[in-house]
Amino acid sequence: MNSITDSPVGIIERSFALLIDWGILVFASIMAYIIFGNHVLINLQVIAIVYFTFTPLLWRGYTIGKRVLSIRIARVSYRKLTFPTMFLREVIGVILYQLTLGLLTIVSIYLVTTRDDRRSIHDIIAGTFVTSHHPD
């Protein structure tokens, strides 16, 4: 693959992967509530940040939802994902989405559906994209 436009993933695949991941995260949050007794939403936020930041680092760009759909996060440079990259993508990206009360979410959906490279706001910030191309 020479270009990020060779195998970008659109909104439908990304949405289904996110739905699977959030289902798993909600279940994990409920389990944390049962075990630790903390507020479910606090557990969900902490679990989500850890999951979406570290799982792709440890699993070659995959989350469970992305793996089920055979898609993964990759850097535009095709270099290995790093913590700073995933921190920008997941932590800073989420903060920006929350600060704009969802407006950037709408912009991201528009970008993923109209750009040739299917990159969202958090992909652009971090220099990543979601691809169906699998590393050797």
Secondary structure, 3 states (H helix, E strand, C coil): CCCCCCCECCHHHHHHHHHHHHHHHHHHHHHHHHHHCCCHHHHHHHHHHHHHHHHHHHCCCCCHHHHHCCCEEEECCCCCCCHHHHHHHHHHHHHHHHHCCCHHHHHHHHHHHHCCCCCCHHHHHHCEEEECCCCC
